[in-house]
Amino acid sequence: MNISVVGTGYVGLVVGVCMADLGHNVTCVDTDAGKVAALQAGRVPIYEPGLEQILERNTREGRLTFTTDLAAALTHSRVVFVAVGTPSAADGSADLSGIFAVAREVAKNAEGDVILILKSTVPVGTADKVREVLSTVMNHRYDVVSNPEFLKEGAAIDDFLRPDRIVVGVASPEARKVMEDLYAPLVRTGKPILFMDNRSAELCKYTANAFLATRISFINEIAALCSKVGADVDMVRLGAGSDSRIGGRFFFPGAGYGGSCFPKDVRALVETAKDSGLEMKVVTAVENVNERQKHLLADMVIERFGKDLSGLRFCIWGLAFKPETDDMREAPALTIIDRILAAGGEVVAYDPEAMAEAKRVIKAPITYADRAMDAAKGADAVIIVTEWNEFRSPNLEQLKGLLKRPVVFDGRNVLNPAEARRLGFEYRSIGRP
């Protein structure tokens, strides 16, 4: 099948590369000429395990191409995936201008019938609005399909090729048949394609992300209570999560969630409900708890060292919002760094993959180290913000020898408290005695 994918961010690039790997002829379209040129040269602008290798193979075999020319891509594509960004607007709602711009361009340039597949995360009713845009310009038959993605950064390739489920909102038998054919190779093991109406499909993604965000904020509130009453959140989490109705996934306390999905999707869901005259109290509280949680490590630092951090040096381990990605959108590290600098402290940071991205997004004067232990040299404390594997079992004796003071703030509870204290560390974590 000939496919066009508009947008080469995390979602669009994964969709395009994986569809090509399934044997389809895929043209990825983006307005950023620099990004397109890099992709044509085999350079992937994001870090996602396995993505570069699959892109190189399918480009070499001629199934995957990149262009800035949407009109040219449409000359041979009946199926068009839309994977452009839907960032948060000032009021928290999703900015759909990119979606509508693509719809208008498709309508003007399509040379035949088109199935427009909305892969971007969009509020309820967006498919209907896209149909209105197409109806004013389009001279050919069209279908608008809602096909939200459920990809985890750091595991996106595996999530696409081995999905838990595929959600598809359709309004015609013809569109349903095309989607069945597209995804047939991915559901041979029995995982379902769930067909439904557009509006239900649109709401599925927001519901899933808001629920996962709720689990994170809930266990963070429990961790806060554990700190007050002398309980151990690890034990509480295991005891509660052992209930099959609850489970243990997304049930770890930490420095708060970030990234491209949870923050903006939670806000967009709240705004969607407001537009319908409904106040979503639980989801609103989830966002409030998370914003508070992002300040927790900085609060702990200031409680320990005082409000004036002048002359003190702090080592930050982990800048990306989660491991196995270089994405720093709404990463807790950004809040922590801002707070330390505002109090007069100095920051030396290290991340295995996000250093280049950090240098792009962090305008404040911080120092970057090439290795984790280099960042710790002469620091007054280490702050673990992202749970990369290399931070789980560091050489603590070496670390202690490098630090000016043996102080660790563990924002992901990855170290063994007893071992850290046995070696003489002043060790503080989230919700543990």
C-alpha atoms as one frame of an Amber mdcrd trajectory, in Angstrom:
protein
   0.000   0.000   0.000   1.233   3.551  -0.693   1.148   5.689   2.458   1.983
   9.287   3.336   2.807  10.290   6.910   2.629  14.016   7.640   4.852  14.998
  10.559   8.173  13.407  11.540   8.149  13.852  15.302   8.161  10.915  17.719
   4.830   9.557  16.510   5.069  10.263  12.796   8.604   8.943  12.434   7.818
   5.718  14.296   4.624   5.191  12.276   6.372   5.849   8.973   9.398   3.695
   9.694   7.360   0.791  11.067   4.829   0.874   8.231   7.720   0.714   5.767
   9.145  -2.203   7.732   5.828  -4.009   7.233   6.347  -3.718   3.471   4.396
  -0.584   2.591   5.790   2.242   0.459   5.920   5.230   2.792   6.596   8.914
   2.163   7.184  10.981   5.308   6.423  14.688   4.930   7.613  17.566   7.094
   7.822  21.344   6.638  11.231  21.443   8.371  13.673  21.215   5.480  16.647
  20.717   7.805  15.000  17.756   9.502  14.033  16.224   6.154  17.583  16.606
   4.849  18.945  14.918   7.982  16.503  12.022   7.631  17.368  11.630   3.970
  20.984  11.292   5.078  20.016   8.666   7.658  20.361  10.912  10.707  17.532
  10.481  13.220  16.776  13.725  15.125  15.461  11.918  18.222  16.748   9.122
  20.427  14.504   6.071  20.282  16.057   2.594  20.662  16.050   0.660  17.383
  14.631   3.470  15.255  17.814   4.428  13.416  18.551   0.872  12.313  15.053
   0.260  10.932  15.054   3.638   9.178  18.394   2.908   7.525  17.241  -0.514
   6.304  13.974   0.668   4.804  15.537   3.754   3.222  18.183   1.549   1.639
  15.549  -0.847   0.309  13.533   1.997  -1.204  10.349   1.676   0.847  10.881
   4.841   2.905  11.435   8.375   1.584  11.320  11.871   3.068  10.144  15.134
   1.508   8.851  18.620   2.243   6.439  18.392  -0.717   3.048  17.164   0.483
   1.471  17.649  -2.931   4.033  15.328  -4.504   3.496  12.730  -1.787  -0.247
  12.758  -2.423   0.176  11.856  -6.086   0.572   8.202  -5.144  -0.956   7.978
  -1.636  -4.566   7.259  -0.901  -3.817   6.711   2.793  -2.526   9.719   4.738
  -1.515   9.568   8.407  -1.573  12.940  10.187   0.967  13.006  13.020   1.641
  16.701  13.577   1.937  18.199  17.038  -1.041  19.301  19.121   0.697  21.317
  21.860  -1.070  22.923  24.768  -2.490  26.374  24.082  -2.315  29.092  26.739
  -5.571  27.901  28.331  -4.472  24.244  28.406  -6.577  23.164  25.426  -4.983
  21.377  22.469  -3.776  23.599  19.637  -5.246  22.024  16.493  -3.984  24.556
  13.971  -1.478  22.072  12.577  -4.172  19.431  12.067  -6.437  21.817  10.169
  -3.542  23.135   8.072  -2.724  19.607   6.929  -6.385  18.893   6.198  -6.598
  21.986   3.982  -3.428  21.044   2.105  -4.649  17.488   1.562  -7.998  18.767
   0.320  -6.335  21.143  -2.169  -3.765  18.670  -3.499  -5.445  15.258  -3.441
  -5.729  13.756  -6.919  -8.206  11.079  -5.870 -10.100   9.597  -2.924  -8.305
   9.921   0.429  -8.455   8.235   3.814  -7.138  10.760   6.340  -6.000   9.005
   9.522  -5.630  11.212  12.598  -2.715   9.723  14.554  -2.114  12.888  16.582
  -3.748  13.112  20.005  -6.803  15.290  19.486  -9.851  16.281  21.575 -13.285
  14.788  21.104 -14.988  16.138  18.008 -11.818  16.856  16.032 -12.635  14.318
  13.308 -15.957  16.062  12.740 -14.195  19.424  12.412 -11.680  17.956   9.960
 -14.580  16.650   7.870 -15.960  20.200   7.767 -12.594  21.501   6.538 -12.390
  18.847   3.839 -15.975  19.347   2.718 -15.346  22.983   1.776 -12.475  22.177
  -0.618 -12.317  18.471  -1.427 -13.606  17.346  -4.813 -12.989  13.660  -4.177
 -14.412  11.155  -1.725 -12.798  11.189   1.712 -12.918   9.366   5.038 -11.590
  10.650   8.348 -10.332   7.948  10.710  -9.402   8.412  14.379  -6.462   6.136
  15.215  -4.790   7.347  18.427  -1.278   6.156  19.206  -0.339   4.408  22.440
   3.439   4.534  22.100   5.756   4.827  25.087   8.895   6.817  24.411  11.834
   4.478  24.843   9.748   1.481  23.733   7.879   2.948  20.757   9.041   0.430
  18.136   7.971  -2.533  20.250   4.683  -0.848  21.157   3.875  -0.265  17.478
   4.830  -3.727  16.247   3.421  -5.599  19.267   0.475  -3.476  20.439  -1.802
  -4.265  23.378  -4.680  -3.103  21.186  -5.321  -0.889  18.180  -8.110   1.665
  18.515  -9.817   2.793  15.306 -12.706   5.236  14.966 -14.397   4.926  11.567
 -17.609   6.040   9.908 -17.665   3.848   6.783 -17.180   0.169   5.861 -14.599
   1.149   3.244 -12.392   2.906   5.794 -12.747  -0.002   8.192 -11.549  -2.445
   5.528  -8.470  -0.334   4.767  -7.574  -0.160   8.469  -8.048  -3.922   8.834
  -5.667  -4.502   5.934  -3.104  -2.015   7.278  -2.914  -3.546  10.723  -3.510
  -7.224   9.897   0.184  -8.186  10.391   0.175  -6.721  13.899  -2.818  -8.604
  15.301  -2.029 -12.162  14.226  -1.271 -13.081  17.860  -4.834 -12.226  18.874
  -4.434  -8.647  20.066  -7.602  -6.790  19.100  -8.409  -4.021  16.670 -11.167
  -2.163  18.473 -13.466  -0.466  15.977 -15.752   2.272  17.251 -17.079   5.726
  16.386 -14.651   8.633  15.992 -15.561  10.416  19.205 -15.098   7.335  21.369
 -11.732   6.627  19.753 -10.606  10.202  20.347 -11.507   9.963  24.021  -9.713
   6.609  24.477  -6.242   8.148  24.330  -7.031  10.936  26.803  -8.684   8.483
  29.172  -5.705   6.110  29.107  -3.122   8.835  29.702  -5.168  10.589  32.374
  -5.628   7.299  34.243  -1.908   6.480  34.135  -1.100  10.011  35.284  -3.617
   9.549  38.107  -1.797   6.418  39.308   1.482   8.338  39.416   0.072  11.327
  41.284  -1.815   9.042  43.661   1.270   7.083  44.721   3.172  10.363  45.043
   0.546  11.582  47.514   0.825   8.292  49.398   4.607   8.761  49.477   4.108
  12.212  50.994   1.920  10.678  53.698   4.509   7.940  54.301   7.096  10.644
  54.979   4.809  12.226  57.566   3.832   9.046  59.444   7.070   7.051  59.190
   5.862   4.397  56.753   7.830   3.021  53.772   6.183   3.733  50.433   7.968
   0.771  48.821   6.241  -1.600  51.223   2.916   0.187  50.860   3.199   0.108
  47.076   3.984  -3.609  47.032   1.197  -4.422  49.457  -1.430  -2.460  47.536
  -0.125  -3.332  44.067  -0.229  -7.065  44.795  -4.004  -6.802  44.502  -4.756
  -7.996  40.947  -7.261  -5.169  40.587  -4.519  -2.602  41.173  -1.206  -3.975
  39.881   2.238  -2.446  40.074   2.746  -0.650  36.756   2.901   3.166  36.815
   2.737   2.877  40.594   6.163   4.211  41.577   6.739   7.446  43.509   9.186
   9.966  42.091   9.892  13.500  41.018   6.736  13.806  38.907   5.801  12.938
  35.348   6.709  14.956  32.259   7.095  14.369  28.551   5.065  15.042  25.452
   1.844  13.264  26.436   0.771  13.143  30.070   0.985  16.867  30.916  -0.713
  18.196  27.790  -3.280  15.383  27.579  -4.376  15.833  31.190  -4.823  19.574
  30.601  -6.623  19.040  27.314  -9.041  16.577  28.924  -9.865  19.122  31.633
 -10.484  21.821  29.003 -12.600  19.487  26.864 -14.777  18.790  29.891 -15.071
  22.513  30.643 -16.283  23.127  27.100 -19.036  20.606  27.797 -19.970  22.206
  31.129 -18.273  19.540  33.278 -15.644  20.028  35.974 -13.209  17.092  36.164
 -12.131  17.320  39.795 -10.016  14.164  39.916  -8.043  14.946  36.752  -7.524
  18.553  37.853  -6.112  17.312  41.153  -3.772  14.948  39.280  -2.184  17.892
  37.481  -1.930  19.948  40.685  -0.237  17.107  42.570   2.240  16.599  39.740
   3.225  20.252  39.601   3.846  20.147  43.347   5.852  16.941  42.998   8.245
  18.524  40.499   9.297  20.942  43.260   9.810  18.251  45.909  13.511  17.562
  45.316  14.321  21.279  45.241  12.351  21.704  48.471  14.410  18.879  50.039
  17.664  20.516  48.916  16.668  23.889  50.366  15.460  22.267  53.603  18.876
  20.602  53.956  21.175  23.451  52.813  19.086  26.569  53.410  17.393  29.103
  51.168  20.698  30.624  50.049  22.628  28.049  47.988  25.425  30.442  47.014
  28.790  28.697  46.806  27.203  25.245  46.663  27.516  22.878  43.712  24.852
  20.300  42.859  25.235  17.298  40.582  22.135  16.385  38.573  21.953  12.800
  37.289  19.285  12.607  34.598  17.756  15.347  32.455  15.258  13.545  30.196
  11.762  13.121  31.601  12.238   9.321  31.593  14.943   6.791  30.646  15.540
   5.617  27.052  14.654   8.980  25.511  16.235  12.382  24.998  12.872  14.152
  25.388  12.972  16.994  27.901   9.492  18.389  27.415   8.178  19.333  30.883
  10.916  17.225  32.484  11.127  17.520  36.296  14.854  18.283  35.933  13.962
  21.655  34.430  12.043  22.726  37.538  14.761  21.462  39.877  17.536  23.245
  37.975  15.570  26.510  37.892  14.998  26.389  41.641  18.648  25.676  42.473
  19.933  28.429  40.207  17.367  30.894  41.563  18.676  30.179  45.074  22.245
  30.926  43.969  23.489  27.365  43.560  25.629  25.919  40.767  24.504  22.935
  38.670  26.599  20.287  36.927  24.446  17.874  34.910  24.809  14.543  33.140
  22.395  12.426  31.101  23.298   9.449  28.864  21.227  10.689  25.884  19.646
  14.095  26.555  22.731  16.328  26.739  22.358  17.833  23.269  18.660  18.463
  23.826  19.382  19.969  27.243  21.869  22.409  25.749  19.164  23.456  23.300
  16.327  23.980  25.792  18.131  25.104  28.954  19.212  28.708  28.501  20.517
  29.127  32.044  24.256  28.809  32.742  24.856  25.223  33.880  27.827  22.913
  33.341  27.606  19.582  31.509  29.806  16.597  32.282  30.756  13.788  29.909
  30.289  11.092  32.540  28.183  10.634  35.647  31.132  10.501  38.017  32.697
  13.582  36.419  29.530  15.523  37.274  29.898  14.489  40.920  33.460  15.805
  41.384  33.471  18.441  44.120  29.659  18.572  44.365  27.906  19.178  47.656
  25.173  16.689  46.746  23.967  14.355  43.998  20.334  14.632  42.869  19.032
  11.613  40.934  16.200  12.804  38.700  15.886  10.182  35.913  16.100   6.432
  36.565  18.616   5.482  33.864  20.054   2.017  34.506  23.557   3.358  35.127
  22.262   5.311  38.136  20.745   2.218  39.767  24.001   0.591  40.857  26.777
   3.182  40.775  30.058   2.633  42.575  29.034   4.327  45.804  32.519   4.204
  47.336  33.913   6.022  44.288  31.023   8.485  44.405  31.640   9.251  48.063
  35.293   9.954  47.341  34.399  12.450  44.618  31.773  14.431  46.510  32.589
  17.354  48.778  29.812  16.116  51.057  28.311  12.588  50.892  24.720  13.724
  50.330  22.297  12.042  47.901  18.754  13.070  47.024  17.220  10.085  45.246
  14.221  11.325  43.259  13.421   7.883  41.840  14.181   5.606  44.817  16.698
   3.613  42.765  19.422   3.199  45.409  19.411   0.857  48.376  18.962   3.083
  51.458  20.669   0.667  53.850  23.737   0.308  51.612  23.997   4.058  51.067
  23.839   4.772  54.786  26.259   1.939  55.615  28.831   3.674  53.429  28.277
   6.960  55.254  25.929   8.772  52.864  23.310  11.176  54.039  20.569   9.661
  51.926  17.105  11.080  51.241  14.475   9.570  48.966  10.752   9.764  48.219
   8.430   8.395  50.897  10.991   6.126  52.564  12.218   6.496  56.152
